[in-house]
Amino acid sequence: MDGLYTLGFFMIVVGIPVIFGIGYATFEKWLDHKEKMGERLAAETAEKAAQYAAHVERLEQRVRVLERIATDRGADVAAEIERLRDEPLN
């Protein structure tokens, strides 16, 4: 019976702290992984947003040119349209 108490005492004093220590270390690694994944996702999202913004800016420039062509009666419309066709779309 004395050995059973010793084993129980050993499990409480040594076993439980070891189990919680391992669990805490695993939880910390999981949190670090989640943080790194969040940072990568944020970087990718920012890059895509910048690409979309640049694309929208190019489209807005083209629309401004087309508006100017449509409203400016003195402009050579055919030459402007041909110039726009020659520009890369990117």
N, C-alpha and C positions, 0 to 999 in steps of 0.2 A: 504494500500500500504506500509505503514511503517513496518508492520509485515512481509511482503514478503522480504524486504531488511534485516530485522533482521534474518529471517530464512536463507537467502542466505549467510549472513555473518557468521552465526553459522556453516553452512555446510562447508564453506571454512576454517574457523579458527579451527574448532574442527573435523568435519567429515573426511575431506581428510587426515589429519595427523593420525587419528585413523586407517583408512583403510590401509594406507601405513605401519603403525606400525605392524598391524596384518599380512599383506602380507610379510613384512620383517622377522618377527618371523617364519612364516611358511616356507619361503625360507631357513632360517638358519637351521631349523630342517631337511629339505630335504637334504641340503648339508651334515650335520652331518651323516645322514643315508647313503648317497652315500659313504662317506669316510669310514665308518665302514664296509660296504659291500666290498669295494675295499681292505681293510686290510685283511678281512677274505679270500677273493679270493686269494690274494697274499700268505697268509700263507698256504692255501690248495695246491696251485700250487707248492710252494717250497717243501712241504712235498712229493708230488707226484714225483717231479723231483729227490729228494733224494732217494726215493724208486726205481725209474727206474735206477738211477746211480748205486745203490748197485746191482741190478739185472744184469745189463750189466757187472759189474765187475766180478760177479760170472761166467757169461757165458764166459767172456774173459779168466778167469783162467782155465776153462774146455777146451777151445779151445787150450790154450797153452799146457796143458797136452796131449791132443790128438795129437798135432803137434809133441811133444817130442816122444810120443809112435810111431808115424808113421815114424819118422826120425832116431830114435835110434835103431840100429839093435841088440844091445846087450841086450835090455830090454826084460823082460818076458811079452810079449804083453797080453797074456790071463790073467795074474794076475793083470795087470794094468786096463784092461777093467772091470774085476770083482770088483776091488776096486772102480772104478767110479760108477758102478751100485749100490753099497752099500751106496754111499754118498747120503744124501737127496738133492733134487733139489732146494728147497726153492726158 
